[in-house]
Amino acid sequence: MSETTATTATTASGAPAATASRRRGRIALRGLQVLLALFFAVAGALPKLIAHTSASEPFAEMGWGQAGMYAVGLLELAGAVGLLVPVLQSAAAAGLSALMVGAFVVQLTVFDGENAATPLILLVPLVLIAWVRRDSNARLLRLLGRGRA
C-alpha cells in the first residue's frame, strides 16, 4: 500500500512552522514599530519641541515659524506614541505616512530635494505597518462608538 503522509513541519517547541513564522513576523513588525517610534520621538519631535536650531532654522526658512515647528513636532510625538499603542498603531502609521508625504513635498519644493529620500525611506515601513495592522482600526472605531458591535 502506497501512502503519502502529509506531515506538518514543527518547531522545536512543537508548534507548527507556519504559526512560528507568523509569530516571528509579528515580533519583527513590532520591533520595527518600536524603532520607528524612537526615531520619530527622538530625532523628529524632540528637536522641534525644544526649538533646537537644527529644527527652527528650516521652519523659519519655509516661513512656518515656531508655531509650525511645534505643530509638526507634536504630530510626530503623537504618531510615535500611537505606534506603541496596539489600538492606535495603524492610524498612527497612516498619519505619520501622510506627514512623510508632506515632508517629501516640502523637501522637493523648498529645499530643492536636498533630503527628499529620508521621508520616502520612512514612508515604506509606515505604509507596511498601517496595512498589516489595519485590523486595529475596527477596534479603534468600536472604542469610539462608531463601529458595528
GUFI-295170 format. One line per field, with one value per residue (C-alpha): residue number from 1; residue in three letters; x, y, z. Coordinates in nm, 3 decimals. Layout:
residues N
seq: NUM;... $
type: ALA;... $
X: X;... $
Y: Y;... $
Z: Z;... $
END
This chain:
residues 149
seq: 1;2;3;4;5;6;7;8;9;10;11;12;13;14;15;16;17;18;19;20;21;22;23;24;25;26;27;28;29;30;31;32;33;34;35;36;37;38;39;40;41;42;43;44;45;46;47;48;49;50;51;52;53;54;55;56;57;58;59;60;61;62;63;64;65;66;67;68;69;70;71;72;73;74;75;76;77;78;79;80;81;82;83;84;85;86;87;88;89;90;91;92;93;94;95;96;97;98;99;100;101;102;103;104;105;106;107;108;109;110;111;112;113;114;115;116;117;118;119;120;121;122;123;124;125;126;127;128;129;130;131;132;133;134;135;136;137;138;139;140;141;142;143;144;145;146;147;148;149 $
type: MET;SER;GLU;THR;THR;ALA;THR;THR;ALA;THR;THR;ALA;SER;GLY;ALA;PRO;ALA;ALA;THR;ALA;SER;ARG;ARG;ARG;GLY;ARG;ILE;ALA;LEU;ARG;GLY;LEU;GLN;VAL;LEU;LEU;ALA;LEU;PHE;PHE;ALA;VAL;ALA;GLY;ALA;LEU;PRO;LYS;LEU;ILE;ALA;HIS;THR;SER;ALA;SER;GLU;PRO;PHE;ALA;GLU;MET;GLY;TRP;GLY;GLN;ALA;GLY;MET;TYR;ALA;VAL;GLY;LEU;LEU;GLU;LEU;ALA;GLY;ALA;VAL;GLY;LEU;LEU;VAL;PRO;VAL;LEU;GLN;SER;ALA;ALA;ALA;ALA;GLY;LEU;SER;ALA;LEU;MET;VAL;GLY;ALA;PHE;VAL;VAL;GLN;LEU;THR;VAL;PHE;ASP;GLY;GLU;ASN;ALA;ALA;THR;PRO;LEU;ILE;LEU;LEU;VAL;PRO;LEU;VAL;LEU;ILE;ALA;TRP;VAL;ARG;ARG;ASP;SER;ASN;ALA;ARG;LEU;LEU;ARG;LEU;LEU;GLY;ARG;GLY;ARG;ALA $
X: 0.000;0.145;0.077;0.200;0.176;0.149;0.338;0.332;0.671;0.707;0.944;1.147;0.863;0.618;0.427;0.352;0.617;0.358;0.242;0.601;0.672;0.369;0.480;0.830;0.676;0.459;0.759;0.971;0.695;0.655;1.032;1.012;0.730;0.940;1.238;1.022;0.859;1.201;1.314;1.008;1.020;1.394;1.516;1.190;0.984;1.244;1.448;1.128;0.976;1.292;1.332;1.680;1.842;1.855;1.475;1.393;1.607;1.441;1.094;1.190;1.321;0.988;0.801;0.616;0.784;0.779;0.406;0.452;0.759;0.579;0.274;0.482;0.678;0.355;0.222;0.545;0.534;0.168;0.247;0.541;0.322;0.046;0.282;0.330;-0.042;-0.199;-0.538;-0.377;-0.091;-0.247;-0.398;-0.067;0.127;-0.119;-0.093;0.286;0.275;0.075;0.325;0.611;0.437;0.416;0.781;0.878;0.689;0.849;1.195;1.141;0.982;1.151;1.488;1.547;1.529;1.826;1.699;1.397;1.495;1.455;1.075;1.042;1.256;1.042;0.721;0.778;0.774;0.497;0.269;0.354;0.260;-0.063;-0.162;-0.063;-0.209;-0.529;-0.746;-0.674;-0.881;-1.201;-1.116;-1.049;-1.382;-1.562;-1.392;-1.505;-1.861;-1.875;-1.815;-2.056;-2.095 $
Y: 0.000;0.329;0.604;0.955;1.108;1.482;1.590;1.938;2.087;2.173;2.384;2.265;2.372;2.155;2.446;2.431;2.610;2.839;2.956;3.011;3.202;3.429;3.484;3.583;3.818;3.984;4.023;4.170;4.414;4.514;4.572;4.791;4.989;5.045;5.160;5.399;5.531;5.600;5.768;5.993;6.083;6.143;6.251;6.401;6.553;6.634;6.889;7.065;7.070;7.210;7.458;7.334;7.539;7.231;7.241;7.610;7.735;7.519;7.613;7.980;7.934;7.776;8.065;7.838;7.983;7.836;7.756;7.528;7.370;7.293;7.162;6.919;6.818;6.740;6.540;6.338;6.276;6.172;5.937;5.787;5.718;5.583;5.332;5.178;5.158;4.849;5.005;5.316;5.157;5.152;5.500;5.636;5.476;5.620;5.965;5.954;5.836;6.145;6.357;6.196;6.268;6.632;6.629;6.486;6.761;7.028;6.883;6.894;7.237;7.440;7.270;7.157;6.788;6.806;6.536;6.414;6.048;6.042;6.079;5.825;5.573;5.621;5.601;5.239;5.076;5.311;5.205;4.840;4.885;5.070;4.786;4.486;4.632;4.755;4.527;4.764;5.029;4.830;4.805;5.177;5.254;5.026;5.206;5.537;5.402;5.422;5.062;4.775;4.574 $
Z: 0.000;-0.113;0.138;0.130;0.468;0.479;0.781;0.913;0.986;1.351;1.551;1.848;2.078;1.885;1.730;1.357;1.149;0.987;1.329;1.439;1.121;1.174;1.532;1.419;1.164;1.430;1.659;1.377;1.284;1.649;1.671;1.361;1.522;1.835;1.626;1.424;1.741;1.890;1.570;1.545;1.914;1.949;1.605;1.482;1.762;2.027;1.827;1.722;2.070;2.231;1.942;1.853;1.577;1.353;1.352;1.395;1.105;0.835;0.963;0.957;0.601;0.500;0.659;0.902;1.208;1.554;1.551;1.251;1.406;1.732;1.545;1.338;1.649;1.835;1.540;1.527;1.901;1.887;1.600;1.789;2.092;1.869;1.708;2.053;2.144;1.981;1.911;1.756;1.564;1.216;1.246;1.379;1.093;0.842;1.000;1.002;0.639;0.546;0.737;0.541;0.209;0.318;0.424;0.086;-0.098;0.122;0.065;-0.311;-0.334;-0.059;-0.017;-0.378;-0.288;-0.053;0.188;-0.007;0.024;0.404;0.413;0.130;0.318;0.629;0.427;0.320;0.667;0.785;0.499;0.573;0.940;0.852;0.617;0.829;1.148;0.978;1.195;1.484;1.303;1.364;1.734;1.745;1.581;1.828;2.116;1.973;1.946;1.567;1.473;1.449;1.766 $
END
